Amino acid sequence: MMRTSRRVIFAFLLGGLLALQGCTHPPPMPTVKHVDLQRFMGDWYVIAHIPTFIEDEAYNAIESYALTDEGHVATTFTFREGGFDGERESWHPTGFVQPGTGNAVWDMQFVWPFRAEYRIVYLDDAYTQTVIGRSARDYVWIMTRDPHVDADTYRKLVDVVTNLGYDVSKLRKVPHQ
């Protein structure tokens, strides 16, 4: 019971924090022109991120997406807390694809009524690498379909993040086994 209460409080605080971050007005962050949602669905390994407080010690982080009958994105975010043998955490936000954005801008809702901006700012043609950002440039996620990437690919994806105006010194590589 204590664990559930803590999760509700964390979700509420995260939602509020992300919503308040959206109140600032930095320059808009460009997105990809179009995302084929069917191809985007499935598992994505978080390779690096500027983390939110719930994922700052995440290991084996995986974001999984599935389209719902209503056209929303059912999301499952799982990771191990603090180490490979740490407690398994699982979060289930819902993504709301924004009309007129080529499916590249979503609102991610962890707890009602708060929604956080989610922008697909890079996606390779093969749908194997993506970068998710926010206009506030506070959080970012580098994700791939494979839990490991070579050094050249990682540098290329970090360059994308750099060119978007992020402070890449805040990037944390997510360990995967």
Solvent accessible surface area in square Angstrom, and as a share of the most:
residue,aa,sasa,rsa
1,M,189,0.85
2,M,153,0.68
3,R,73,0.27
4,T,79,0.46
5,S,45,0.29
6,R,115,0.42
7,R,63,0.23
8,V,91,0.52
9,I,102,0.52
10,F,74,0.31
11,A,13,0.10
12,F,107,0.45
13,L,96,0.48
14,L,1,0.01
15,G,3,0.03
16,G,15,0.14
17,L,68,0.34
18,L,8,0.04
19,A,31,0.24
20,L,124,0.62
21,Q,58,0.26
22,G,52,0.50
23,C,85,0.51
24,T,79,0.46
25,H,172,0.77
26,P,47,0.29
27,P,94,0.59
28,P,110,0.69
29,M,0,0.00
30,P,87,0.55
31,T,40,0.23
32,V,29,0.17
33,K,190,0.80
34,H,113,0.50
35,V,0,0.00
36,D,54,0.28
37,L,28,0.14
38,Q,133,0.59
39,R,118,0.43
40,F,0,0.00
41,M,28,0.12
42,G,30,0.29
43,D,73,0.38
44,W,0,0.00
45,Y,48,0.18
46,V,1,0.00
47,I,9,0.05
48,A,0,0.00
49,H,0,0.00
50,I,13,0.07
51,P,28,0.18
52,T,7,0.04
53,F,76,0.32
54,I,17,0.09
55,E,5,0.02
56,D,69,0.36
57,E,93,0.42
58,A,0,0.00
59,Y,50,0.19
60,N,37,0.19
61,A,0,0.00
62,I,43,0.22
63,E,22,0.10
64,S,30,0.19
65,Y,8,0.03
66,A,53,0.41
67,L,59,0.29
68,T,44,0.25
69,D,151,0.78
70,E,128,0.58
71,G,38,0.37
72,H,60,0.27
73,V,0,0.00
74,A,46,0.35
75,T,4,0.02
76,T,45,0.26
77,F,10,0.04
78,T,18,0.10
79,F,5,0.02
80,R,87,0.32
81,E,64,0.29
82,G,41,0.39
83,G,11,0.11
84,F,70,0.29
85,D,138,0.71
86,G,16,0.15
87,E,96,0.43
88,R,139,0.51
89,E,17,0.08
90,S,23,0.15
91,W,16,0.06
92,H,122,0.55
93,P,3,0.02
94,T,43,0.25
95,G,0,0.00
96,F,32,0.13
97,V,31,0.18
98,Q,50,0.22
99,P,123,0.77
100,G,91,0.87
101,T,37,0.21
102,G,25,0.24
103,N,40,0.21
104,A,0,0.00
105,V,19,0.11
106,W,0,0.00
107,D,34,0.18
108,M,9,0.04
109,Q,27,0.12
110,F,55,0.23
111,V,38,0.22
112,W,201,0.70
113,P,71,0.45
114,F,51,0.21
115,R,100,0.37
116,A,7,0.05
117,E,48,0.21
118,Y,14,0.05
119,R,38,0.14
120,I,0,0.00
121,V,18,0.10
122,Y,49,0.19
123,L,23,0.11
124,D,27,0.14
125,D,136,0.70
126,A,62,0.48
127,Y,23,0.09
128,T,55,0.32
129,Q,32,0.14
130,T,0,0.00
131,V,0,0.00
132,I,0,0.00
133,G,0,0.00
134,R,4,0.01
135,S,18,0.12
136,A,29,0.22
137,R,57,0.21
138,D,32,0.17
139,Y,23,0.09
140,V,0,0.00
141,W,39,0.14
142,I,0,0.00
143,M,3,0.01
144,T,4,0.03
145,R,67,0.25
146,D,77,0.40
147,P,36,0.23
148,H,110,0.49
149,V,44,0.25
150,D,91,0.47
151,A,65,0.50
152,D,97,0.50
153,T,25,0.15
154,Y,38,0.14
155,R,135,0.49
156,K,89,0.38
157,L,0,0.00
158,V,25,0.14
159,D,81,0.42
160,V,29,0.17
161,V,0,0.00
162,T,64,0.37
163,N,127,0.65
164,L,22,0.11
165,G,53,0.51
166,Y,12,0.05
167,D,72,0.38
168,V,48,0.28
169,S,97,0.63
170,K,124,0.53
171,L,30,0.15
172,R,54,0.20
173,K,120,0.51
174,V,9,0.05
175,P,43,0.27
176,H,22,0.10
177,Q,151,0.67
